[in-house]
Each structure stands twice: as C-alpha cells, then as structure tokens.
C-alpha cells in the first residue's frame, strides 16, 4: 500500500486513455495559445467523449427518465463508510459477507487493471453479472456507488448481460457505477472516499477524480 495518507484512485486523462470498444473518439488536445509563440498565455482546447477514463455512469445513461449528474448534491460525493474487496469477480458473493453492512461505496480490486494500456483491457474483461446489483443492495442497503478496475460494467464478451447489469444497478437499485479506477495504490480499505465528478449539466456520465484518505 502507498505510504501516503491521501492518494488518487483515478487516472489522469490523456490522448492514450482507453475507450470502451477500442473506439477512436479519444481525448484530443489542441494548443490554441502558446507563450513561446508570442501569446500572453498558454491555452488548450479539449474534445473527448463523456465516458472516458475514470468516470461515473448515471441512470440517464440507460433511461431517458433517469437521474443525471445535476440531481446529486455535493454532499452525495463524500463517503465515510467504505467497503474494499481484493478478489476476482466470481468470488464477490462469498467475500461481501466479510464487509460492514453500513458501507456506502464498494471498491472492487480485481487485478484486471494491470492490463490497462493493452487491447485486452477493453476486448476481454471479465463479465460482471447483473445479479450483483441486487446482491449488493440486499447486503448493503446504504450503498450508493460501486467502483472497480475495469473499463466498463459491460464486457464485450456478453453485451446483453452488460446492458442488464447497467439497468439493474443504475435504474432498479439506484447504485451508480464508477468505472476504470486506478486501484494500484491501495491494498486495504480507505477511511474516506471523495468523488469529484466533472460538473456538466444534466450529463449521463462524466469523468471523475477519486481521492482516498487513510486516517
């Protein structure tokens, strides 16, 4: 584990940030002003899809009537009851019994994040069963966010199950999804998690900075 008391669990965005499905609409950065060219300041123009890098999925992502970023107050994004699992996807049902029932956010470190930067990261990630939404809500009635070190809740190995999973988490159980996390810095439970989503009005998903604090 990092020896820092506070660390990021999100990736910096750059032009190599992986996109679900290997799509080409990645982050594009254009220098619009440069001091070295005689301008008074340095400026960038950024263009990117909203589901890029470490990001949050909102219910609107899979329902025209679902909540968007604008429906969540600032207080929503502070989590003092954190659950952390370090295991493969298929072991989640047996491992959740060891966690405090009062958790508000569950962070799952599968180890698959080691493949980030390789095609396998988006081509062949493990399938997350849709049934896990009801499993987590039954175990943890206060859970608000489920985050993990994979590019999406939907694996290309089973897109139909991925669609069901998104609907079950986001719509049926009101659990937001935090995808593509950087979990390399931690091997134990943080005391506090703070999420800082990019404030885009009525967005169905946005990049998100994640900060973990260890008391």
PyMOL commands that set and color helices and strands:
alter all, ss='L'
color gray80, all
select helices_A, chain A and resi 20-22+35-37+59-61+69-71+74-77+89-98+112-115+120-123+132-139+159-172
alter helices_A, ss='H'
color red, helices_A
select strands_A, chain A and resi 6-8+28-33+43-47+55-57+78-79+82-86+105-109+145-148+176-179+192-197+205-213
alter strands_A, ss='S'
color yellow, strands_A
deselect
rebuild
show_as cartoon
